[in-house]
Amino acid sequence: MPTTSTSEAGVSAQAHNRHDPDAVDAALAASGDAHAFERLYRRHVNRVHSLVRRMMGEDGEEVTQDVLVHAWEKIGTYRGEAAFGTWLHRVAVNLVLGKRQGRKRWRARFTETDDGTLELPARSTVHLAGLDFESAIAALPERSRQVFVLHDVEGYRHEEIATMLGVTAGTSKSQLHYARMALREALG
């Protein structure tokens, strides 16, 4: 539940971000105003869902809801130093990356105990011909898809991506190159 007082949230949001159309609603939401958060939700849900779906694939709907619940719980930490949409985008990326890590650990444990039951098919057996762009992105290996979405779709720099994913900028660049080549091949 939000913890910042109305006056603190309002001053912070207005002082640092006078041009953010979400600043007033963010300040009100931080003080516990559910209607203000609902307005923020309506303005941002499609963009958040698009980002999450590109990064997570099929689980996008559920994770989008998780992001927005998490944002409501953490709105008191929003200081207004950046646009609310930027803050929400970062919340989404962090939550998606956390879920991906958790899923990776679960799969590693499950594979060990069940003799490879969840083993993915070899890349060469995945048939990408005829798939649309979204499906082709979803078919990319996890790290390549993350880098592609963060760089080419969301506009992050390699240095920022490296920090987010815990890799070097060079690794980010090579993953992006791999993703682009795979997409070119898949889409003809």
N, C-alpha and C positions, 0 to 999 in steps of 0.2 A: 504494500500500500504506500502511496506517496507520502513523503515525510517533510517536504519543504513548505514553509509558510507561504501564504498568498503574496505577502509583501516582498519577501525575499525572492521568490520565484519571479514575480513580476518585474522587480528592479533588475534582476540578473538578465532575464530574457530581453527586456527592452533596452537596457544599457548596451548590451553586446550585440544585439541583432535587430536593429530597428527596421530592416528591410525584409525580415522573415515574416511572411503572412501567417505563419503558425505560432508566432511568439506569444500572442495573447492566450490562445487556446492551450499552449504548452504550459504556460504559467498557471492557468486555471486548473488544468489537469493535475499539475504537481501539487496543488492545494487540495486535491480530492474531488474535483468536479468531473463526474463521469460523463456528463453531456459534452463537455469540452473535449475529453479524450475520444468520445464517439465521433466528433467532427474530424479530429485528427485521423482517426481510424479510416473514415470514409475517404479522406483525401489521399491517404497513402497505401491503403490495402492492396491495390492493383500493382503498384510498383514493387512493394515488398514481396507479393506473391510471385511476380515475374522473376525477381532475383532468386528467391528461394527455390523455385521450380527449376531454374537453370542450373543451380548449384546442387540440388538434391535429387532431381528427377521426379519420380512418381510420388514421393512423399511430400510434395510441395504444399498441399492444402493443410495437412496437419501441422507441419512445421511453421507455416505462415501464422496459424493461430497461436502456436507456442511463442513466436516472436512477438506478437502483439500483446499477449498476456504478460510476457517478460517485460515489455516496454512499459506497460501500465504499472507493474510492480516497481520498476526502476525509474519512473519518470522524475522522481524527486532528485535523482542524480544529474538530470539534464540542467546544465548551467547557462545555456543560451549563447555559448561562445561560437557555436556554428549553427547553421540552420537546423531546425528540428528534423527535417527530412534526412539530412546528413547524419545526424545522431542516430535516427531510427535505422538507417541503412547499415551503420556500423554495428548496432545491436543485432541486426539480422545476420550479418556476415559472421560475427562472433558466435552466435548461437548455432548457425549452420556448421561452422568449423568444429565446434564442440560436439555436436551430434555426429559428425562424420568420424571424429576420433573415437567416440564411444562405440559406434557401429564397427569400426575397424578392430577395436579390442575384442568386442563380442565375437566377431567372425573368427578372429585368431584363436580364441578359446574353443569355439564350437568346432572348427576344423580339426583341431588337435584331438578332441574327444570323439568325433564322429567320422574319422577317416576320410576327410575331404568331401563330405556330402554337399557342402555349399561352394565347392570350388567352381569358379567361373570358367566358362569355355575359353579355349585359347583364342587370342585375338583374330587369328586367321579364320576361325569358324564363324565369326560374326559377319553377317551379310548386311552391308549398309546400302546397297544399291536401291534407289527408289525412295529412300527415307527423306522426309522433309528436314529442314534446317534444325528445328528443335529436337527431333529424334536423333539426328546426327550428333548434336552437342551432347545429348544424354548418353550416347553410346561411347563417348570418349572415356578413357581411364580417369579415375577420380581426380588426381592432381592436375592433369592436363585440362580437364573441364573447369576446375576451380580457377586456374590461372587464366584461361581463355575468358571466362565470364567476368572475372575481376578486371582484367586488362581491356579487352576489346568491347565488352558490353558496358561495364560500369565505369571505365576510364581511369582506373588506378594505375600508378606508375610501378615499375618493377621493384623499386626499393620498398614501396608501401606493401606490395604483395609479398615480398620476401619477409617482411616483419610479421604480417598477418599469418603466413603459413609456416614460419620458422625455417625458411630455406634461404639460400643466397639469391641475390639478384640474377646471377648467371643461371641458376637452376630455373628461376622463373622464366627467363628468356628462352631457355631450351624447351621447357614445357609448353610455352606459347607456340614456338616454332613447330613442335610435334603436333599440337592441337590443330594448328592451321593446315599443316600438310595432311593430316588425317581427314579434316573436313573437306579439303579440296578433292581428295581421293573419293570420299564418300558421296560427295555431291556432283562429281563429274566435272 
